[in-house]
Amino acid sequence: MSAWRRYGAELLGTVALLCAVIGSGIMAENLSNGNTAVALIANTLATVFALYVLIEVLGPVSGAHFNPAVSLVMAYRGALPRAWLTGYVMAQLAGAALGAWLAHAMFGLDLLQWSTKVRTGSSQWLAEAVATAGLLLVILRAPEGKASALVACYIGAAYWFTASTSFANPAAVFGRMMSNTFAGIRPIDAPGFVVAQLLGAAIGLALFAMLRNDDPHARGESHRQEGPDS
């Protein structure tokens, strides 16, 4: 399977994911009459459903990372050829921006905008580290064929048990800082989130190594390295 086909799947999946996250946030805020809890419930459900569908549909093509932290860990472990890592990350970042703009276009907003929503501080950074560590552990420990449901369920839960509402994805940060809407984050706050997420990914990988066994059904163990001719 060609690398470009994989990059296309990562681009498409990240467009759809960010469009779902940002678009549902806009819709929820428009309909919730200022009730943030109701808006967050709607935003959570849309994200959970979108994640499950996108992983099921695009997973067989690219692995359905949609997340530079996931791609980095997979490349480190040899599950993703390192020559493809840059292409994956570029596709994910481009997809995040396009997803934000697509959501804006559908709701009649200015395409180009920057968020003013404050998301900073040690509690937010800790939350992002926890969210990303848990996400990587779920991905690496998920039994074969169950990753889509487990990842979607985990992210849905993490929206509510983390102070940051669980971005857990540097590409999501990139896209959301370009949207001055419910799901946004100020550009000045983005670096702190990304550093926390990368640290969390490393922690998730370390937890996986600590829990690692010889179970061939764990996704992290069974995922074969795929070369250019796969």
Biotite code that builds the C-alpha atoms (Angstrom):
import biotite.structure as struc

atoms = struc.array([
    struc.Atom([0.000, 0.000, 0.000], chain_id="A", res_id=1, res_name="MET", atom_name="CA", element="C"),
    struc.Atom([1.570, 3.320, -1.027], chain_id="A", res_id=2, res_name="SER", atom_name="CA", element="C"),
    struc.Atom([2.677, 5.860, 1.535], chain_id="A", res_id=3, res_name="ALA", atom_name="CA", element="C"),
    struc.Atom([0.617, 8.538, -0.211], chain_id="A", res_id=4, res_name="TRP", atom_name="CA", element="C"),
    struc.Atom([-2.557, 6.535, 0.257], chain_id="A", res_id=5, res_name="ARG", atom_name="CA", element="C"),
    struc.Atom([-1.797, 6.362, 3.967], chain_id="A", res_id=6, res_name="ARG", atom_name="CA", element="C"),
    struc.Atom([-1.077, 10.083, 4.149], chain_id="A", res_id=7, res_name="TYR", atom_name="CA", element="C"),
    struc.Atom([-4.381, 10.731, 2.412], chain_id="A", res_id=8, res_name="GLY", atom_name="CA", element="C"),
    struc.Atom([-6.220, 8.614, 4.973], chain_id="A", res_id=9, res_name="ALA", atom_name="CA", element="C"),
    struc.Atom([-4.560, 10.484, 7.834], chain_id="A", res_id=10, res_name="GLU", atom_name="CA", element="C"),
    struc.Atom([-5.419, 13.809, 6.216], chain_id="A", res_id=11, res_name="LEU", atom_name="CA", element="C"),
    struc.Atom([-9.044, 12.839, 5.630], chain_id="A", res_id=12, res_name="LEU", atom_name="CA", element="C"),
    struc.Atom([-9.474, 11.344, 9.090], chain_id="A", res_id=13, res_name="GLY", atom_name="CA", element="C"),
    struc.Atom([-8.016, 14.362, 10.858], chain_id="A", res_id=14, res_name="THR", atom_name="CA", element="C"),
    struc.Atom([-10.170, 16.734, 8.783], chain_id="A", res_id=15, res_name="VAL", atom_name="CA", element="C"),
    struc.Atom([-13.261, 14.791, 9.797], chain_id="A", res_id=16, res_name="ALA", atom_name="CA", element="C"),
    struc.Atom([-12.239, 14.504, 13.452], chain_id="A", res_id=17, res_name="LEU", atom_name="CA", element="C"),
    struc.Atom([-11.514, 18.220, 13.903], chain_id="A", res_id=18, res_name="LEU", atom_name="CA", element="C"),
    struc.Atom([-14.639, 19.132, 11.951], chain_id="A", res_id=19, res_name="CYS", atom_name="CA", element="C"),
    struc.Atom([-16.654, 16.944, 14.328], chain_id="A", res_id=20, res_name="ALA", atom_name="CA", element="C"),
    struc.Atom([-15.014, 18.368, 17.447], chain_id="A", res_id=21, res_name="VAL", atom_name="CA", element="C"),
    struc.Atom([-15.248, 22.024, 16.435], chain_id="A", res_id=22, res_name="ILE", atom_name="CA", element="C"),
    struc.Atom([-18.541, 21.805, 14.536], chain_id="A", res_id=23, res_name="GLY", atom_name="CA", element="C"),
    struc.Atom([-20.330, 20.015, 17.359], chain_id="A", res_id=24, res_name="SER", atom_name="CA", element="C"),
    struc.Atom([-18.954, 22.580, 19.785], chain_id="A", res_id=25, res_name="GLY", atom_name="CA", element="C"),
    struc.Atom([-20.402, 25.391, 17.684], chain_id="A", res_id=26, res_name="ILE", atom_name="CA", element="C"),
    struc.Atom([-23.770, 23.666, 17.381], chain_id="A", res_id=27, res_name="MET", atom_name="CA", element="C"),
    struc.Atom([-23.842, 22.797, 21.082], chain_id="A", res_id=28, res_name="ALA", atom_name="CA", element="C"),
    struc.Atom([-23.037, 26.342, 22.127], chain_id="A", res_id=29, res_name="GLU", atom_name="CA", element="C"),
    struc.Atom([-25.719, 27.718, 19.792], chain_id="A", res_id=30, res_name="ASN", atom_name="CA", element="C"),
    struc.Atom([-28.411, 25.416, 21.220], chain_id="A", res_id=31, res_name="LEU", atom_name="CA", element="C"),
    struc.Atom([-27.479, 25.118, 24.910], chain_id="A", res_id=32, res_name="SER", atom_name="CA", element="C"),
    struc.Atom([-28.547, 28.638, 25.978], chain_id="A", res_id=33, res_name="ASN", atom_name="CA", element="C"),
    struc.Atom([-25.343, 29.126, 27.938], chain_id="A", res_id=34, res_name="GLY", atom_name="CA", element="C"),
    struc.Atom([-25.463, 25.761, 29.730], chain_id="A", res_id=35, res_name="ASN", atom_name="CA", element="C"),
    struc.Atom([-21.841, 24.652, 29.457], chain_id="A", res_id=36, res_name="THR", atom_name="CA", element="C"),
    struc.Atom([-22.533, 21.181, 30.823], chain_id="A", res_id=37, res_name="ALA", atom_name="CA", element="C"),
    struc.Atom([-25.119, 20.471, 28.124], chain_id="A", res_id=38, res_name="VAL", atom_name="CA", element="C"),
    struc.Atom([-22.771, 21.845, 25.466], chain_id="A", res_id=39, res_name="ALA", atom_name="CA", element="C"),
    struc.Atom([-19.949, 19.609, 26.684], chain_id="A", res_id=40, res_name="LEU", atom_name="CA", element="C"),
    struc.Atom([-22.207, 16.540, 26.661], chain_id="A", res_id=41, res_name="ILE", atom_name="CA", element="C"),
    struc.Atom([-23.120, 17.218, 23.031], chain_id="A", res_id=42, res_name="ALA", atom_name="CA", element="C"),
    struc.Atom([-19.476, 17.883, 22.117], chain_id="A", res_id=43, res_name="ASN", atom_name="CA", element="C"),
    struc.Atom([-18.420, 14.657, 23.842], chain_id="A", res_id=44, res_name="THR", atom_name="CA", element="C"),
    struc.Atom([-21.001, 12.474, 22.107], chain_id="A", res_id=45, res_name="LEU", atom_name="CA", element="C"),
    struc.Atom([-20.159, 13.826, 18.654], chain_id="A", res_id=46, res_name="ALA", atom_name="CA", element="C"),
    struc.Atom([-16.446, 13.220, 19.258], chain_id="A", res_id=47, res_name="THR", atom_name="CA", element="C"),
    struc.Atom([-17.006, 9.673, 20.534], chain_id="A", res_id=48, res_name="VAL", atom_name="CA", element="C"),
    struc.Atom([-19.191, 8.704, 17.579], chain_id="A", res_id=49, res_name="PHE", atom_name="CA", element="C"),
    struc.Atom([-16.845, 10.316, 15.050], chain_id="A", res_id=50, res_name="ALA", atom_name="CA", element="C"),
    struc.Atom([-13.762, 8.643, 16.519], chain_id="A", res_id=51, res_name="LEU", atom_name="CA", element="C"),
    struc.Atom([-15.323, 5.200, 16.448], chain_id="A", res_id=52, res_name="TYR", atom_name="CA", element="C"),
    struc.Atom([-16.476, 5.515, 12.836], chain_id="A", res_id=53, res_name="VAL", atom_name="CA", element="C"),
    struc.Atom([-13.224, 7.052, 11.580], chain_id="A", res_id=54, res_name="LEU", atom_name="CA", element="C"),
    struc.Atom([-11.026, 4.412, 13.226], chain_id="A", res_id=55, res_name="ILE", atom_name="CA", element="C"),
    struc.Atom([-13.200, 1.621, 11.839], chain_id="A", res_id=56, res_name="GLU", atom_name="CA", element="C"),
    struc.Atom([-13.265, 3.084, 8.314], chain_id="A", res_id=57, res_name="VAL", atom_name="CA", element="C"),
    struc.Atom([-9.683, 4.345, 7.978], chain_id="A", res_id=58, res_name="LEU", atom_name="CA", element="C"),
    struc.Atom([-7.828, 2.084, 10.375], chain_id="A", res_id=59, res_name="GLY", atom_name="CA", element="C"),
    struc.Atom([-7.213, -0.589, 7.699], chain_id="A", res_id=60, res_name="PRO", atom_name="CA", element="C"),
    struc.Atom([-5.603, 2.050, 5.457], chain_id="A", res_id=61, res_name="VAL", atom_name="CA", element="C"),
    struc.Atom([-3.299, 4.055, 7.725], chain_id="A", res_id=62, res_name="SER", atom_name="CA", element="C"),
    struc.Atom([-3.779, 2.772, 11.262], chain_id="A", res_id=63, res_name="GLY", atom_name="CA", element="C"),
    struc.Atom([-6.079, 5.744, 11.978], chain_id="A", res_id=64, res_name="ALA", atom_name="CA", element="C"),
    struc.Atom([-3.644, 7.678, 14.154], chain_id="A", res_id=65, res_name="HIS", atom_name="CA", element="C"),
    struc.Atom([-4.937, 11.235, 13.456], chain_id="A", res_id=66, res_name="PHE", atom_name="CA", element="C"),
    struc.Atom([-2.489, 12.247, 16.173], chain_id="A", res_id=67, res_name="ASN", atom_name="CA", element="C"),
    struc.Atom([1.242, 13.072, 15.964], chain_id="A", res_id=68, res_name="PRO", atom_name="CA", element="C"),
    struc.Atom([1.858, 11.696, 19.457], chain_id="A", res_id=69, res_name="ALA", atom_name="CA", element="C"),
    struc.Atom([0.445, 8.317, 18.413], chain_id="A", res_id=70, res_name="VAL", atom_name="CA", element="C"),
    struc.Atom([2.460, 8.301, 15.181], chain_id="A", res_id=71, res_name="SER", atom_name="CA", element="C"),
    struc.Atom([5.634, 9.195, 17.072], chain_id="A", res_id=72, res_name="LEU", atom_name="CA", element="C"),
    struc.Atom([5.169, 6.309, 19.503], chain_id="A", res_id=73, res_name="VAL", atom_name="CA", element="C"),
    struc.Atom([4.350, 3.892, 16.688], chain_id="A", res_id=74, res_name="MET", atom_name="CA", element="C"),
    struc.Atom([7.467, 4.962, 14.785], chain_id="A", res_id=75, res_name="ALA", atom_name="CA", element="C"),
    struc.Atom([9.580, 4.582, 17.927], chain_id="A", res_id=76, res_name="TYR", atom_name="CA", element="C"),
    struc.Atom([8.258, 1.055, 18.409], chain_id="A", res_id=77, res_name="ARG", atom_name="CA", element="C"),
    struc.Atom([8.786, 0.118, 14.761], chain_id="A", res_id=78, res_name="GLY", atom_name="CA", element="C"),
    struc.Atom([5.076, -0.295, 14.042], chain_id="A", res_id=79, res_name="ALA", atom_name="CA", element="C"),
    struc.Atom([5.268, 2.637, 11.610], chain_id="A", res_id=80, res_name="LEU", atom_name="CA", element="C"),
    struc.Atom([8.254, 2.971, 9.247], chain_id="A", res_id=81, res_name="PRO", atom_name="CA", element="C"),
    struc.Atom([10.193, 6.001, 10.439], chain_id="A", res_id=82, res_name="ARG", atom_name="CA", element="C"),
    struc.Atom([10.499, 7.268, 6.872], chain_id="A", res_id=83, res_name="ALA", atom_name="CA", element="C"),
    struc.Atom([6.733, 7.810, 6.944], chain_id="A", res_id=84, res_name="TRP", atom_name="CA", element="C"),
    struc.Atom([6.570, 9.706, 10.241], chain_id="A", res_id=85, res_name="LEU", atom_name="CA", element="C"),
    struc.Atom([7.063, 13.175, 8.763], chain_id="A", res_id=86, res_name="THR", atom_name="CA", element="C"),
    struc.Atom([4.382, 12.547, 6.134], chain_id="A", res_id=87, res_name="GLY", atom_name="CA", element="C"),
    struc.Atom([1.945, 11.328, 8.785], chain_id="A", res_id=88, res_name="TYR", atom_name="CA", element="C"),
    struc.Atom([2.505, 14.374, 10.997], chain_id="A", res_id=89, res_name="VAL", atom_name="CA", element="C"),
    struc.Atom([2.249, 16.839, 8.110], chain_id="A", res_id=90, res_name="MET", atom_name="CA", element="C"),
    struc.Atom([-0.988, 15.207, 6.933], chain_id="A", res_id=91, res_name="ALA", atom_name="CA", element="C"),
    struc.Atom([-2.417, 15.358, 10.463], chain_id="A", res_id=92, res_name="GLN", atom_name="CA", element="C"),
    struc.Atom([-1.552, 19.026, 10.968], chain_id="A", res_id=93, res_name="LEU", atom_name="CA", element="C"),
    struc.Atom([-2.910, 19.992, 7.560], chain_id="A", res_id=94, res_name="ALA", atom_name="CA", element="C"),
    struc.Atom([-6.044, 17.977, 8.228], chain_id="A", res_id=95, res_name="GLY", atom_name="CA", element="C"),
    struc.Atom([-6.567, 19.706, 11.581], chain_id="A", res_id=96, res_name="ALA", atom_name="CA", element="C"),
    struc.Atom([-6.457, 23.149, 9.973], chain_id="A", res_id=97, res_name="ALA", atom_name="CA", element="C"),
    struc.Atom([-8.752, 22.089, 7.126], chain_id="A", res_id=98, res_name="LEU", atom_name="CA", element="C"),
    struc.Atom([-11.179, 20.522, 9.596], chain_id="A", res_id=99, res_name="GLY", atom_name="CA", element="C"),
    struc.Atom([-11.417, 23.781, 11.556], chain_id="A", res_id=100, res_name="ALA", atom_name="CA", element="C"),
    struc.Atom([-12.009, 25.794, 8.397], chain_id="A", res_id=101, res_name="TRP", atom_name="CA", element="C"),
    struc.Atom([-14.618, 23.335, 7.149], chain_id="A", res_id=102, res_name="LEU", atom_name="CA", element="C"),
    struc.Atom([-16.538, 23.609, 10.421], chain_id="A", res_id=103, res_name="ALA", atom_name="CA", element="C"),
    struc.Atom([-16.427, 27.400, 10.199], chain_id="A", res_id=104, res_name="HIS", atom_name="CA", element="C"),
    struc.Atom([-17.670, 27.334, 6.619], chain_id="A", res_id=105, res_name="ALA", atom_name="CA", element="C"),
    struc.Atom([-20.632, 25.111, 7.492], chain_id="A", res_id=106, res_name="MET", atom_name="CA", element="C"),
    struc.Atom([-21.737, 27.482, 10.260], chain_id="A", res_id=107, res_name="PHE", atom_name="CA", element="C"),
    struc.Atom([-21.173, 30.662, 8.300], chain_id="A", res_id=108, res_name="GLY", atom_name="CA", element="C"),
    struc.Atom([-18.236, 31.872, 10.398], chain_id="A", res_id=109, res_name="LEU", atom_name="CA", element="C"),
    struc.Atom([-15.038, 33.551, 9.253], chain_id="A", res_id=110, res_name="ASP", atom_name="CA", element="C"),
    struc.Atom([-12.733, 30.837, 7.969], chain_id="A", res_id=111, res_name="LEU", atom_name="CA", element="C"),
    struc.Atom([-9.568, 32.383, 9.366], chain_id="A", res_id=112, res_name="LEU", atom_name="CA", element="C"),
    struc.Atom([-9.649, 33.183, 13.064], chain_id="A", res_id=113, res_name="GLN", atom_name="CA", element="C"),
    struc.Atom([-7.631, 32.665, 16.229], chain_id="A", res_id=114, res_name="TRP", atom_name="CA", element="C"),
    struc.Atom([-9.021, 31.442, 19.514], chain_id="A", res_id=115, res_name="SER", atom_name="CA", element="C"),
    struc.Atom([-9.092, 33.656, 22.595], chain_id="A", res_id=116, res_name="THR", atom_name="CA", element="C"),
    struc.Atom([-10.167, 30.838, 24.933], chain_id="A", res_id=117, res_name="LYS", atom_name="CA", element="C"),
    struc.Atom([-7.799, 30.588, 27.906], chain_id="A", res_id=118, res_name="VAL", atom_name="CA", element="C"),
    struc.Atom([-6.512, 27.071, 28.627], chain_id="A", res_id=119, res_name="ARG", atom_name="CA", element="C"),
    struc.Atom([-3.333, 27.214, 30.676], chain_id="A", res_id=120, res_name="THR", atom_name="CA", element="C"),
    struc.Atom([-1.850, 26.376, 34.068], chain_id="A", res_id=121, res_name="GLY", atom_name="CA", element="C"),
    struc.Atom([-0.327, 23.387, 35.798], chain_id="A", res_id=122, res_name="SER", atom_name="CA", element="C"),
    struc.Atom([-3.666, 21.635, 36.319], chain_id="A", res_id=123, res_name="SER", atom_name="CA", element="C"),
    struc.Atom([-4.441, 21.840, 32.588], chain_id="A", res_id=124, res_name="GLN", atom_name="CA", element="C"),
    struc.Atom([-0.977, 20.556, 31.648], chain_id="A", res_id=125, res_name="TRP", atom_name="CA", element="C"),
    struc.Atom([-1.243, 17.697, 34.130], chain_id="A", res_id=126, res_name="LEU", atom_name="CA", element="C"),
    struc.Atom([-4.649, 16.830, 32.707], chain_id="A", res_id=127, res_name="ALA", atom_name="CA", element="C"),
    struc.Atom([-3.227, 16.692, 29.178], chain_id="A", res_id=128, res_name="GLU", atom_name="CA", element="C"),
    struc.Atom([-0.364, 14.459, 30.294], chain_id="A", res_id=129, res_name="ALA", atom_name="CA", element="C"),
    struc.Atom([-2.812, 12.111, 32.022], chain_id="A", res_id=130, res_name="VAL", atom_name="CA", element="C"),
    struc.Atom([-5.203, 12.099, 29.063], chain_id="A", res_id=131, res_name="ALA", atom_name="CA", element="C"),
    struc.Atom([-2.465, 11.335, 26.526], chain_id="A", res_id=132, res_name="THR", atom_name="CA", element="C"),
    struc.Atom([-0.784, 8.701, 28.686], chain_id="A", res_id=133, res_name="ALA", atom_name="CA", element="C"),
    struc.Atom([-4.110, 6.922, 29.057], chain_id="A", res_id=134, res_name="GLY", atom_name="CA", element="C"),
    struc.Atom([-4.844, 7.174, 25.346], chain_id="A", res_id=135, res_name="LEU", atom_name="CA", element="C"),
    struc.Atom([-1.515, 5.604, 24.360], chain_id="A", res_id=136, res_name="LEU", atom_name="CA", element="C"),
    struc.Atom([-1.922, 2.858, 26.939], chain_id="A", res_id=137, res_name="LEU", atom_name="CA", element="C"),
    struc.Atom([-5.403, 2.061, 25.621], chain_id="A", res_id=138, res_name="VAL", atom_name="CA", element="C"),
    struc.Atom([-4.171, 1.973, 22.018], chain_id="A", res_id=139, res_name="ILE", atom_name="CA", element="C"),
    struc.Atom([-1.198, -0.250, 22.807], chain_id="A", res_id=140, res_name="LEU", atom_name="CA", element="C"),
    struc.Atom([-3.127, -2.613, 25.092], chain_id="A", res_id=141, res_name="ARG", atom_name="CA", element="C"),
    struc.Atom([-6.356, -2.823, 23.084], chain_id="A", res_id=142, res_name="ALA", atom_name="CA", element="C"),
    struc.Atom([-7.183, -6.400, 22.001], chain_id="A", res_id=143, res_name="PRO", atom_name="CA", element="C"),
    struc.Atom([-7.203, -6.878, 18.252], chain_id="A", res_id=144, res_name="GLU", atom_name="CA", element="C"),
    struc.Atom([-10.363, -5.502, 16.652], chain_id="A", res_id=145, res_name="GLY", atom_name="CA", element="C"),
    struc.Atom([-11.446, -3.530, 19.727], chain_id="A", res_id=146, res_name="LYS", atom_name="CA", element="C"),
    struc.Atom([-9.279, -0.414, 19.501], chain_id="A", res_id=147, res_name="ALA", atom_name="CA", element="C"),
    struc.Atom([-11.952, 1.735, 17.845], chain_id="A", res_id=148, res_name="SER", atom_name="CA", element="C"),
    struc.Atom([-14.505, 1.206, 20.604], chain_id="A", res_id=149, res_name="ALA", atom_name="CA", element="C"),
    struc.Atom([-11.989, 1.426, 23.433], chain_id="A", res_id=150, res_name="LEU", atom_name="CA", element="C"),
    struc.Atom([-10.335, 4.600, 22.151], chain_id="A", res_id=151, res_name="VAL", atom_name="CA", element="C"),
    struc.Atom([-13.705, 6.287, 21.561], chain_id="A", res_id=152, res_name="ALA", atom_name="CA", element="C"),
    struc.Atom([-14.947, 5.323, 25.021], chain_id="A", res_id=153, res_name="CYS", atom_name="CA", element="C"),
    struc.Atom([-11.730, 6.456, 26.693], chain_id="A", res_id=154, res_name="TYR", atom_name="CA", element="C"),
    struc.Atom([-11.759, 9.867, 25.012], chain_id="A", res_id=155, res_name="ILE", atom_name="CA", element="C"),
    struc.Atom([-15.435, 10.299, 25.890], chain_id="A", res_id=156, res_name="GLY", atom_name="CA", element="C"),
    struc.Atom([-14.677, 9.584, 29.535], chain_id="A", res_id=157, res_name="ALA", atom_name="CA", element="C"),
    struc.Atom([-11.564, 11.767, 29.544], chain_id="A", res_id=158, res_name="ALA", atom_name="CA", element="C"),
    struc.Atom([-13.597, 14.751, 28.311], chain_id="A", res_id=159, res_name="TYR", atom_name="CA", element="C"),
    struc.Atom([-15.136, 14.660, 31.791], chain_id="A", res_id=160, res_name="TRP", atom_name="CA", element="C"),
    struc.Atom([-12.446, 13.427, 34.170], chain_id="A", res_id=161, res_name="PHE", atom_name="CA", element="C"),
    struc.Atom([-9.699, 15.803, 32.975], chain_id="A", res_id=162, res_name="THR", atom_name="CA", element="C"),
    struc.Atom([-9.594, 19.536, 33.637], chain_id="A", res_id=163, res_name="ALA", atom_name="CA", element="C"),
    struc.Atom([-8.572, 20.197, 30.034], chain_id="A", res_id=164, res_name="SER", atom_name="CA", element="C"),
    struc.Atom([-11.417, 18.174, 28.434], chain_id="A", res_id=165, res_name="THR", atom_name="CA", element="C"),
    struc.Atom([-8.797, 15.824, 26.976], chain_id="A", res_id=166, res_name="SER", atom_name="CA", element="C"),
    struc.Atom([-7.314, 17.194, 23.774], chain_id="A", res_id=167, res_name="PHE", atom_name="CA", element="C"),
    struc.Atom([-4.633, 14.449, 24.008], chain_id="A", res_id=168, res_name="ALA", atom_name="CA", element="C"),
    struc.Atom([-3.481, 15.271, 20.477], chain_id="A", res_id=169, res_name="ASN", atom_name="CA", element="C"),
    struc.Atom([-1.025, 17.911, 19.189], chain_id="A", res_id=170, res_name="PRO", atom_name="CA", element="C"),
    struc.Atom([-2.887, 18.076, 15.861], chain_id="A", res_id=171, res_name="ALA", atom_name="CA", element="C"),
    struc.Atom([-6.123, 18.807, 17.725], chain_id="A", res_id=172, res_name="ALA", atom_name="CA", element="C"),
    struc.Atom([-4.363, 21.642, 19.541], chain_id="A", res_id=173, res_name="VAL", atom_name="CA", element="C"),
    struc.Atom([-3.150, 23.002, 16.197], chain_id="A", res_id=174, res_name="PHE", atom_name="CA", element="C"),
    struc.Atom([-6.628, 22.956, 14.674], chain_id="A", res_id=175, res_name="GLY", atom_name="CA", element="C"),
    struc.Atom([-8.451, 24.211, 17.731], chain_id="A", res_id=176, res_name="ARG", atom_name="CA", element="C"),
    struc.Atom([-6.208, 27.234, 18.198], chain_id="A", res_id=177, res_name="MET", atom_name="CA", element="C"),
    struc.Atom([-7.513, 28.377, 14.799], chain_id="A", res_id=178, res_name="MET", atom_name="CA", element="C"),
    struc.Atom([-11.119, 28.404, 16.014], chain_id="A", res_id=179, res_name="SER", atom_name="CA", element="C"),
    struc.Atom([-12.490, 31.070, 18.342], chain_id="A", res_id=180, res_name="ASN", atom_name="CA", element="C"),
    struc.Atom([-15.368, 28.808, 19.348], chain_id="A", res_id=181, res_name="THR", atom_name="CA", element="C"),
    struc.Atom([-16.389, 26.470, 22.171], chain_id="A", res_id=182, res_name="PHE", atom_name="CA", element="C"),
    struc.Atom([-13.553, 23.997, 21.446], chain_id="A", res_id=183, res_name="ALA", atom_name="CA", element="C"),
    struc.Atom([-10.809, 26.583, 20.932], chain_id="A", res_id=184, res_name="GLY", atom_name="CA", element="C"),
    struc.Atom([-7.508, 27.238, 22.678], chain_id="A", res_id=185, res_name="ILE", atom_name="CA", element="C"),
    struc.Atom([-5.398, 30.408, 22.571], chain_id="A", res_id=186, res_name="ARG", atom_name="CA", element="C"),
    struc.Atom([-2.271, 30.026, 20.409], chain_id="A", res_id=187, res_name="PRO", atom_name="CA", element="C"),
    struc.Atom([-0.157, 31.225, 23.344], chain_id="A", res_id=188, res_name="ILE", atom_name="CA", element="C"),
    struc.Atom([-1.475, 28.288, 25.402], chain_id="A", res_id=189, res_name="ASP", atom_name="CA", element="C"),
    struc.Atom([-0.853, 25.675, 22.702], chain_id="A", res_id=190, res_name="ALA", atom_name="CA", element="C"),
    struc.Atom([2.858, 24.947, 23.385], chain_id="A", res_id=191, res_name="PRO", atom_name="CA", element="C"),
    struc.Atom([2.165, 23.995, 27.008], chain_id="A", res_id=192, res_name="GLY", atom_name="CA", element="C"),
    struc.Atom([-0.500, 21.547, 25.883], chain_id="A", res_id=193, res_name="PHE", atom_name="CA", element="C"),
    struc.Atom([1.744, 19.978, 23.243], chain_id="A", res_id=194, res_name="VAL", atom_name="CA", element="C"),
    struc.Atom([4.675, 19.516, 25.649], chain_id="A", res_id=195, res_name="VAL", atom_name="CA", element="C"),
    struc.Atom([2.346, 17.923, 28.201], chain_id="A", res_id=196, res_name="ALA", atom_name="CA", element="C"),
    struc.Atom([0.908, 15.619, 25.543], chain_id="A", res_id=197, res_name="GLN", atom_name="CA", element="C"),
    struc.Atom([4.323, 14.445, 24.366], chain_id="A", res_id=198, res_name="LEU", atom_name="CA", element="C"),
    struc.Atom([5.351, 13.811, 27.956], chain_id="A", res_id=199, res_name="LEU", atom_name="CA", element="C"),
    struc.Atom([2.093, 11.911, 28.482], chain_id="A", res_id=200, res_name="GLY", atom_name="CA", element="C"),
    struc.Atom([2.753, 9.806, 25.380], chain_id="A", res_id=201, res_name="ALA", atom_name="CA", element="C"),
    struc.Atom([6.150, 8.831, 26.794], chain_id="A", res_id=202, res_name="ALA", atom_name="CA", element="C"),
    struc.Atom([4.509, 7.918, 30.111], chain_id="A", res_id=203, res_name="ILE", atom_name="CA", element="C"),
    struc.Atom([1.892, 5.838, 28.304], chain_id="A", res_id=204, res_name="GLY", atom_name="CA", element="C"),
    struc.Atom([4.624, 3.980, 26.448], chain_id="A", res_id=205, res_name="LEU", atom_name="CA", element="C"),
    struc.Atom([6.472, 3.353, 29.717], chain_id="A", res_id=206, res_name="ALA", atom_name="CA", element="C"),
    struc.Atom([3.294, 2.028, 31.350], chain_id="A", res_id=207, res_name="LEU", atom_name="CA", element="C"),
    struc.Atom([2.748, -0.281, 28.392], chain_id="A", res_id=208, res_name="PHE", atom_name="CA", element="C"),
    struc.Atom([6.298, -1.597, 28.723], chain_id="A", res_id=209, res_name="ALA", atom_name="CA", element="C"),
    struc.Atom([5.757, -2.187, 32.439], chain_id="A", res_id=210, res_name="MET", atom_name="CA", element="C"),
    struc.Atom([2.531, -4.123, 31.805], chain_id="A", res_id=211, res_name="LEU", atom_name="CA", element="C"),
    struc.Atom([3.779, -5.880, 28.678], chain_id="A", res_id=212, res_name="ARG", atom_name="CA", element="C"),
    struc.Atom([3.295, -9.607, 28.422], chain_id="A", res_id=213, res_name="ASN", atom_name="CA", element="C"),
    struc.Atom([3.337, -12.254, 25.715], chain_id="A", res_id=214, res_name="ASP", atom_name="CA", element="C"),
    struc.Atom([-0.347, -11.878, 24.865], chain_id="A", res_id=215, res_name="ASP", atom_name="CA", element="C"),
    struc.Atom([-0.454, -11.896, 21.031], chain_id="A", res_id=216, res_name="PRO", atom_name="CA", element="C"),
    struc.Atom([-3.927, -10.337, 21.059], chain_id="A", res_id=217, res_name="HIS", atom_name="CA", element="C"),
    struc.Atom([-2.754, -6.983, 22.420], chain_id="A", res_id=218, res_name="ALA", atom_name="CA", element="C"),
    struc.Atom([-2.694, -4.508, 19.584], chain_id="A", res_id=219, res_name="ARG", atom_name="CA", element="C"),
    struc.Atom([0.717, -3.232, 20.559], chain_id="A", res_id=220, res_name="GLY", atom_name="CA", element="C"),
    struc.Atom([2.161, -6.746, 20.238], chain_id="A", res_id=221, res_name="GLU", atom_name="CA", element="C"),
    struc.Atom([0.392, -7.953, 17.129], chain_id="A", res_id=222, res_name="SER", atom_name="CA", element="C"),
    struc.Atom([0.794, -4.858, 14.942], chain_id="A", res_id=223, res_name="HIS", atom_name="CA", element="C"),
    struc.Atom([3.336, -5.833, 12.315], chain_id="A", res_id=224, res_name="ARG", atom_name="CA", element="C"),
    struc.Atom([5.667, -3.347, 10.716], chain_id="A", res_id=225, res_name="GLN", atom_name="CA", element="C"),
    struc.Atom([4.462, -2.512, 7.263], chain_id="A", res_id=226, res_name="GLU", atom_name="CA", element="C"),
    struc.Atom([6.930, -1.685, 4.532], chain_id="A", res_id=227, res_name="GLY", atom_name="CA", element="C"),
    struc.Atom([6.397, 0.276, 1.343], chain_id="A", res_id=228, res_name="PRO", atom_name="CA", element="C"),
    struc.Atom([5.166, -2.800, -0.499], chain_id="A", res_id=229, res_name="ASP", atom_name="CA", element="C"),
    struc.Atom([2.617, -3.891, 2.107], chain_id="A", res_id=230, res_name="SER", atom_name="CA", element="C"),
])
